[in-house]
Each structure stands twice: as structure tokens, then as C-alpha cells.
Amino acid sequence: MPTEQLKAKIADTFGAASNSYDVSARLQRQSGNIILSYLQDNMLSTTDPIVVDLGTGTGYFADVLKTDHHNVIGLDLSKSMLNYAREQRHNDINWLAADIHQLPFTDNSIDIIYSNLVIQWCDPLSDAFKEIERVLKPGGTFVFTTLLDGTLSELKQSWANVNDDQHVIDFKSLTDVEQDIKTTNFNIELLEQQPIVLDYISVKHLANELKSLGASHLPNKVNKGLSGKGSWQKMTKAYQEFQSDSGCYPATYQLCTGKLVKANNK
Ligand SMILES: C[S@@+](CC[C@H](N)C(=O)[O-])C[C@H]1O[C@@H](n2cnc3c(N)ncnc32)[C@H](O)[C@@H]1O
């Protein structure tokens, strides 16, 4: 489990981004809509399910889930994110400050868990899968997205020209994620990887977007301060190698989408 100090840092970084998050959340909206479509069958087969949006952030998808379901809970580590969600979203969503590694639910109590771009922060990931499985009812569904190795490869390669510090968080491979799921009793209905490429008008635009999404916390970075002007210029020059004919700077996100169902006999 991440240390309390690390979890507090993640919550703080996201909390500081709560007001700017929604305008920068292009990737989140795209990925979140993909896994919403995975729930179509559940909407028909389960009457009045209890639905949890795990790592709800500003509550955007909890709000969308609320349009189809009565009982929606938005859960997040960051109280600032939850305060923002409480102000902006349906007032009959239940907002809960809690950690995915210690969910405040009894065994076999939840029907559907939805989680968009959150579990890349969970370490070890296998423990998070086990905790999610514990609280789901037999036959319950977990849909999720996360990011995989190869995400922000252009940024990583550009920084590699400057120094060997960490500038992009370490993401797992699809095989690693699959291995972690296999430590549980989930049946894998779907597990896929797809690249999503977003265009930025400048490298600064990309850096600002990552910051406003709260995704700039790097646990293994040696030099915690801001990068010096010279280093930054060297990196942005290296990034020009990826510039498209239209002048845009692409950034690749390797998206993992999954649909897991808890075995009925557990
Ligand atoms: C990239 S944001 C995604 C927010 C939202 N799911 C969306 O689609 O816009 C990740 C969120 O996960 C939360 N988070 C990270 N680690 C968590 C944990 N261990 N338990 C609960 N929430 C966590 C962060 O506070 C942040 O709000």
C-alpha cells in the first residue's frame, strides 16, 4: 500500500487542480465514455444497483451515472476534489472521502464499480483489485481505465536527451495488469489497450494540461524542484522531432480499458 505520506501528496496534488481540472480533461472524457458503454448490459439487467465512481475527482462521471441510477456514490482520496464535486453535481449523490485500498463498504455489498484513470496511482495494484473484488457482490461488475507503459513516450524521450531523472510516472504493461487481475477471482470479460493521441499547440500547453489535471506528481523524481530554463529549452527542442506538419505537438496515451465480473461462487 502507498505510504500515508504518498497518499496525502497524491490527494494534495489533485486537490490543488480541482478548479482547473474539468477544462483540461480531454483524455478523461474520452476514456470515461468508452467504459460507460461497457455498462449498457448492466443497465438492463440490474434493478436499482448501488454504483460507485471510484476516484471520482470532480464528479463528472458520477453525475453521468446518476442520470441512469438512483444510488450513486462518488469516492475520492482528495477532499478538495469532493468539495468541488459536491458544489457542481447532482445534490443526491453520496460523496465519500476514502482510499481505494481500504474501501468503507462491507463485503459483497456493491453492484457496479466504475473507475476512470485512477488505478495507475494504486500500488500495489493487485491489492486494489482484491479490495474492489471484496466489496462487489457476486456477479458484480468493475469497469475501469488506466494508463500503460508507452504513455507520454514523446515527453519521456525528449527528457531523456537532457537528464536521466524521472519526468513521466512509471506505468505498467498490459501483461502486468492482467497478472494483477489474475491474483483475484475476477473473470476478465474485456481487457484492451488502445493508443489515444492528443495534439497540443506547444510543449508548454502539454505541461500545463498535465499540471492542471493533477497528474504531475512523480514519486521517484530525484530533483524535486522545477527543471531549470536550460533543461526545459533542451527538452522542448528535442520534442520538435515529433512535431506534425500542421505544427502540433502530439502526446500519446496508451489507454487500458477493462470489464471484470466477480465470480458468482465467491
Ligand atoms: C485523473 S483523476 C480522475 C478523476 C475522474 N475519475 C475523472 O474521470 O475525471 C484521478 C483521481 O483519483 C483520485 N485518487 C488517486 N488515488 C486514489 C486512491 N488511492 N483512493 C481514492 N482516490 C484516489 C485522485 O484524488 C483524483 O481525484
The ligand as an SDF file (V2000), in Angstrom:
LIG
                    3D

 27 29  0  0  0  0  0  0  0  0999 V2000
   -7.0670   11.6100  -13.0660 C   0  0  0  0  0  0  0  0  0  0  0  0
   -8.1990   11.8890  -11.7790 S   0  0  0  0  0  0  0  0  0  0  0  0
   -9.6460   11.1010  -12.4860 C   0  0  0  0  0  0  0  0  0  0  0  0
  -10.9150   11.6900  -11.9430 C   0  0  0  0  0  0  0  0  0  0  0  0
  -12.2010   11.1320  -12.5470 C   0  0  0  0  0  0  0  0  0  0  0  0
  -12.2970    9.6890  -12.4300 N   0  0  0  0  0  0  0  0  0  0  0  0
  -12.3990   11.5670  -13.9910 C   0  0  0  0  0  0  0  0  0  0  0  0
  -12.6760   10.7110  -14.8260 O   0  0  0  0  0  0  0  0  0  0  0  0
  -12.3200   12.7520  -14.2860 O   0  0  0  0  0  0  0  0  0  0  0  0
   -7.6990   10.7130  -10.5340 C   0  0  0  0  0  0  0  0  0  0  0  0
   -8.4540   10.8290   -9.1860 C   0  0  0  0  0  0  0  0  0  0  0  0
   -8.1450    9.6580   -8.4110 O   0  0  0  0  0  0  0  0  0  0  0  0
   -8.0180   10.0320   -7.0470 C   0  0  0  0  0  0  0  0  0  0  0  0
   -7.2190    9.0020   -6.3600 N   0  0  0  0  0  0  0  0  0  0  0  0
   -5.9170    8.6890   -6.5520 C   0  0  0  0  0  0  0  0  0  0  0  0
   -5.5540    7.6820   -5.7450 N   0  0  0  0  0  0  0  0  0  0  0  0
   -6.6660    7.3340   -5.0200 C   0  0  0  0  0  0  0  0  0  0  0  0
   -6.9280    6.3600   -4.0000 C   0  0  0  0  0  0  0  0  0  0  0  0
   -5.9710    5.5420   -3.5530 N   0  0  0  0  0  0  0  0  0  0  0  0
   -8.1720    6.2760   -3.4910 N   0  0  0  0  0  0  0  0  0  0  0  0
   -9.1570    7.1270   -3.9260 C   0  0  0  0  0  0  0  0  0  0  0  0
   -8.9630    8.0720   -4.8850 N   0  0  0  0  0  0  0  0  0  0  0  0
   -7.7380    8.1770   -5.4170 C   0  0  0  0  0  0  0  0  0  0  0  0
   -7.3500   11.3980   -7.1020 C   0  0  0  0  0  0  0  0  0  0  0  0
   -7.5430   12.1400   -5.9150 O   0  0  0  0  0  0  0  0  0  0  0  0
   -8.0340   12.0250   -8.3380 C   0  0  0  0  0  0  0  0  0  0  0  0
   -9.1760   12.7780   -7.9830 O   0  0  0  0  0  0  0  0  0  0  0  0
  1  2  1  0
  2  3  1  0
  2 10  1  0
  3  4  1  0
  4  5  1  0
  5  6  1  0
  5  7  1  0
  7  8  2  0
  7  9  1  0
 10 11  1  0
 11 12  1  0
 11 26  1  0
 12 13  1  0
 13 14  1  0
 13 24  1  0
 14 15  1  0
 14 23  1  0
 15 16  2  0
 16 17  1  0
 17 18  1  0
 17 23  2  0
 18 19  1  0
 18 20  2  0
 20 21  1  0
 21 22  2  0
 22 23  1  0
 24 25  1  0
 24 26  1  0
 26 27  1  0
M  CHG  2   2   1   9  -1
M  END
$$$$
